[in-house]
Amino acid sequence: MSPPESATYLPLDQGFPVAVPADVAVPADVAVPVDGSGQGGVGHGVVVRSAWSADPVGEDAVTAVAEELGDDAGLVLAFVSGGYDLDRVAGALTSWAGDRVIACTSAGALSRAGFQRSGIVVVALPGPDLEAVTIPIRPLAELDEVWAQAGGALRQAIRGTGVQADGRSQFAVMLVDGLSRREELLAEQVSGLLGGVPLIGGSAGDDLRFERTAVLVDGRFVSGAATVTVVTTGTPFRRFRVQHHAAGDQVLVVTSATAHERLVHTLNGRCAAEEYARAVGVGPADLSPTVFSTHPLVLRAGGGNWIRSISRVEPDGSLRFLCVAETGTVLRLGCSQDPATALADQFTSLRSELGPLAGVLAFDCILRRLEFEEGGLDRELGHLLAREGVVGFSTYGEQYDGVHVNQTMVGIAFGR
């Protein structure tokens, strides 16, 4: 796919050019014309490449990104926003990349030009020593029955929890149906089996419709499914988790809940929607995804802050969460910190460990983007992420080892 003639190219620290639409302001200190191939030049390790197409015809969008990315990747990840014929997209992806591709539906994505709200974003991980083994897990409604087979396949894929004799090590990537409500159990089981192998994951989205989310399994997009991909590489990498909300002083105790449905009926003994609205300072009728994203609830556990986000208000005044919140759980209203500072500090830390980055694969909660849009920060933060080489998708939840979280970015950063 040829870049638009009106695009400006930004050279990333990693050596990858980014096509930015003409109406996006480009910081003066990074605007330098460079080659627009998107291939980069990074030694002999993993090279993180990505391409985005907004072509409304799924097969044409896949053809465009395939032409741009080539056919030498050991692992291909595709994130598909709403409006596409998923059967046709699945056919085009598997015709191009075969069993090297993993994919899911999304609520938008992160491309080399920042946030994208539509289209198909594809990430390719080429590298001479990269190997990837993908294990499907379905149906999630019968997880106890299918886990024995899936767990056995995972055991075979794991080679240990440290650096191996050939200098390579492993991490795992999980894509899961974002409406399955099985992420907590699945993350716990997968992480327990992986041992010390780092795990990141993302819950598939559907552009905030909350109707159907799907994962590519055996050449088709299906609901009620997940995939776990074990990646082996000699390229140095680090897993990370970043958020910009900490637990505040205002306490909201879950006093009645249906945990398996992620429904909270009462907070502090009162109607959940009314009590949450009172804490936030709005009327119950004003509750919306934007309010939820700017005022998340936070669980303190294990020495850290873990965000528990709300997806919607039910007709009876219950709050449906994107994570399990059991009766007795003590939640606190989140206090927002500067997201740009949180991101910049995270990437400074990663570079201090890895040196110059060769790219970042990330799964970023859709509620973060909504909050950035509400605050007018989405372009600024999109530029920041693009400059750091971050690509991935907007999720309905994130997995970090055995924990399912919300309003968080999790990822794998690769060194050169």
N, C-alpha and C positions, 0 to 999 in steps of 0.2 A: 504494500500500500504506500503510495507516494505521499509525503507530507504536504500539507497545504502550502501554496506559494507565499501566503501571508505570514507564515510561521517564523518565529525567532528561535534560534537554537541556543540552549544554555549548556556550557560544558560543566558537568558535574565533577566533584573531586575524584570520583571513581573513573572518570574518563568516558562516560556515556553521554551523548547529546540528548537533549529533550526538546521535542517540538511543542512550543507554547502558542496558543491562538493569539492572533494579532491584538485582540482587545484586552489581553491580560498584561498588566504592567510588569515590566521586567526590571529587576533591580540593576542599577547602572554598573555595579561592580562585578556582574556576572555575564553581561550580554556580550558575547564574542561569537562571531560566525564560525561554525565548525561543520564537519561532514555530518549529514543527516541519516547515515545508515543505521544507527542504533546498535551497532555491533560492539563498539568499545574495544579496548585492548588491554587485557588484564592477564598477563603471565600465562600460566598453564593450569590454574585452578578453576573453580566454578565461576562462570560468568553469568551474572543475572541480567537477562534481556527481557524486555516486555514490549508489547504493542497493543494498541487500542483501535477499535473500529466501531463507529456508530451506524454503519450501514444497516438499514432496517431489515434486510434479507439475511437471515442467519448464515446460510451457506456462503454468501458473498463476504460477510464480515469475517468468517473463519478463513476464507481464501486470502483475504487481504492481510490478516495477521500472519498467516502461514508463509506468505511470500516475503514478508518483512523479517521473520524470525529464522527461516531456514529449517533444516531437518536434522540437526545434529545434537539436539538436547537429550539428556538422559532422563529428564522429567519435565513435563509440560503441565501447567496449571491454568485452567480457564474459569473465568467468573462471568456469569451471564445475567444481565439485568432483565427486567420484565419486557413483555411484548414479543418475544421470539417464539417460533415454533421449536420447542425443545427437542422433538424427535429429529428434525432436520439438522439442528445444531449438533446434536449428539452424533449423527451420521457423519457430518463433515469433520468433526474433531477426531473421531476414531479412524476415519479414512486417512487423515493426515498423520496423526501421531500414534495410532494403535493403542497398545496397552501402556504406553508411556504417559498418557494423559490422565489427569484427575481433574474433576470439575464440579461446580455446584452453581445454583442460582444465587443471585446477590441482591443487595440493596444499594448498588453502586460500587465503585472501585477506586483504587489508587493506581494511577498510571504515571508515566515519566513526566507528565505535565500537571500532576496533582490530582485533586478529586475529580472523578467522573460520575455523573449521575445516571448515565444510560450507556448502552452499547455492551461490547464484549472486550474485556481485558484478558490478555493471555501472558503468562510469565513462563519463560523458558530457562531452564538451568542446564546449560551445556558444561561439560568438563570431562577431561579424558579419564578421570578416575571415579566419576560419580555413578553410583548404582542406586536404583530405586525399586523396591518391592511393595506392591499395593495389595492390601487385604480388604475385601469387601465385608461389611457386616450388615446383614438384613435377614428378616425384618426386625427393626428395633423393638416392635411391640412384643416380640418373642425372644428378647435378648438372652434370657437364661438358657433357652434351647439352642440358640445359634452360637453362643459364646464358646462352647467347647471346641468347635471346629475353627472358628476365627482365632481363638487363643492359641491353638496349636500352630496355626500358620504364622502367627506373630512370633512365637518362640523360635521357629525355624529361621525367621528373618533377623533375629537379634544375634549379634556376634560378641556381645560384651558391652560393658558400660564405660569403658575407657578407651584410650588410644590403642589401636591394635598393632600387631607386629609390623604391618606394612605402612604404618603411619596414619591410617585412616580411623575415623570415628563415626558415630551415628547420631542422627536425630530423627524424630517422627513428626509427621503432619497428619492431622485428622480433619476431615470435612464431614459435617453431620447435618442432617435435616434439622433446620432451626425451629420447626414447630413440633418436633417429636416429643419434647419434654423428657428426653432420656439422656441429655448431655451429662448431667451430674454422675449418674451411674456409669455411663460409658467411659467418661474421662477417668473415673476412679479405677475401673477395671483395667483399662488399657495402660494407664500409668503404672499400676501395680505390677503388671506383667513386664513392662519395659524396664523396670528397675531404675537404674540411673541414666537411662537414655532419655534425653530431653524431649518433651512433647509440647508442641503448640497446636492449636486447633481453632477452627472457625465454624460458626453455625450459619448455614445457608439462609439467605433472605429472599424477599419477594417485593422489594420496593415499598415496604411498609403497608402492604395490603393485608398481610397475615392470613393468607388464604392457602397458598401451597408453596412449599420450598422443597427442593430436590437436589439429589447428589447423583453424579454419573456413576453407574454400576453396570458392568457387562454391556457397555455400548448404549445404555439408555439412561435418561434422567428419571429417577424414581424417588418417591417420598418414603419415609420410614426407613431410611438407610444411612449408612456412613461408610467411609473408607479410611483406613489408616495406612499411610505410606512410610516405610522405613527407608531412610536415605543414608547411604554410606559414602563418605568423601574424605579425601586428604586435605581439603581446603579448611583452614581454621574458621570456626564459626562460634557465635555466642547467641544463646537464647536471651530474650529480654521481655520485660513487662513494664508498661508505662501508663500512668493515669495522672490526672491533675485534680482529683477530689480527695480530700481527707475527711475523716470523721469529725463532725462538729460536736457541740455540746448538747444540742436538742435531741432528746431520746424519744424514739417511737418503738414501743414493744409490741410484737405480734401477739395478740391475745386470742385470736381465732383464725385458723387457716385450714385449707385443704391442700396439703403439701404437694401431693402428686399432680394436682392440677395447677400448681403455682398460683393459687388464689389466696389472698389475704382478706379476710372478712372484716376484722376489727383491728385497730391499732390503739393502744392505751385504753382498751375497753370500749371504744367508740367506733362508729362507722368508718371504715378504712379511708374511703375517699374524702369524707368530711374532715377527718383528723389530719390527714396528709395536707389537704388544701389549707387548713388552719395554720399548720406549721410553716407552710411555704408563704402564706400571706395572700392567697387568691381565693376566689369562690370555687366551690365544687364544679360549677358549670364551665369554669375557665381551664380546667385541667386538660392538657393536650400533650402530644409527644414532645413538643418544645419545652413545656414546663417540666416534664419528667427528665429531659436531658440536662436541663440547667440546675435541677434540684434532685439529684439522685440520693438514694439511701445507701449507707455504708455500714458494713459489718466489720467489727474489729475481731481478728482471730489470728492466732499463730504469729503475733508480732507485726501483723500487716493490716492494711485497709483493703477490703474486698467489696466492690460496688455491687449492689443489688438493685437493678433498675426495674421500673414499672413500664409495662407495654400499653395498658389501657384501663379505663374504668368500665366495670360491668354494670348492667342495668340496676342491680340491687345495691350498688355502692361499694362492692368489693373491688379490690385492685388486683389485676392480673400481672404478675411479675414475669421477668425473663429469666429468673433463677428461682430455685426452691427457697422459700422462707417458711420455716416451720413455726408452730405455736411455741412461744417462749423465746424466740429469737429477738435479741436486742439490737435494734438498728438505730443509726444516728443520721440526722440530716447532714448531707455532705457540704463541706466548705470548699469552694473553688479556688484553685491557685492558678497562676498564669500558665496556660497550656504551652505557649511558645517556649517559655523557660524550661518547663518539664521535658519537652521534646529535645531542646538543644542540650540540656544536661545529659540526657540519656545517650545521645549520639556522641557527645564528648567522651563519656565513659566507655562506650564501645570502641571508639578509635584509640583510646588509651590502652585497651587490651589487645586490639587486633591490628592497629596501624590503619593505613588507608583502607576504606571499605570498598569491596567489590560489588556491593548491592545489598539490599535488605528485602526479605519476603515478610510481609506483615498482614495481620488480620486485625481490622480496626472497627470498633463498634459503630453502627450507624448513628447511635445517639450522640456520639462525639461530633460527628459531622453536623448533625442538626444543631447542636449547641454552638459550634463554630459559625454556622450560617446565621443563627439568631444574633450572635455578637459581632457579625461582620468580619470574622476572622478567617473564613474558609479559604480565601485566595492567599492570604499571607501564609497560613499554615500549609496550604497545598504547595506553595513555592518552597517552603522549608523542607517538606518531605521529599519533593522532587530533587532538590539539591543533595539530599542525603541518599538518593537512589532507592527510595522506598516504593515498592509496588505490592499490590495485593487486592483485598476487597473489603467492602463495608458489610459487617456481619450482624447477626441477631444474637450474638454471644460469642465468647472466646474461651478457649481451654488452655490452661497453663499447668502442665503436669496433670495432677489428678483433680484440679479445681476448675469449675465452670464459673466464669465471671461475666460482668457486663461493663459497658462504658470504659473499656480498656483497650489498649493496643498491645498485642503480643506479636513476637516475630523472631526471625533468625537473621542475624547479620553475618555476612561473609567477609573475611579478610582477603587481601590479595594473595 
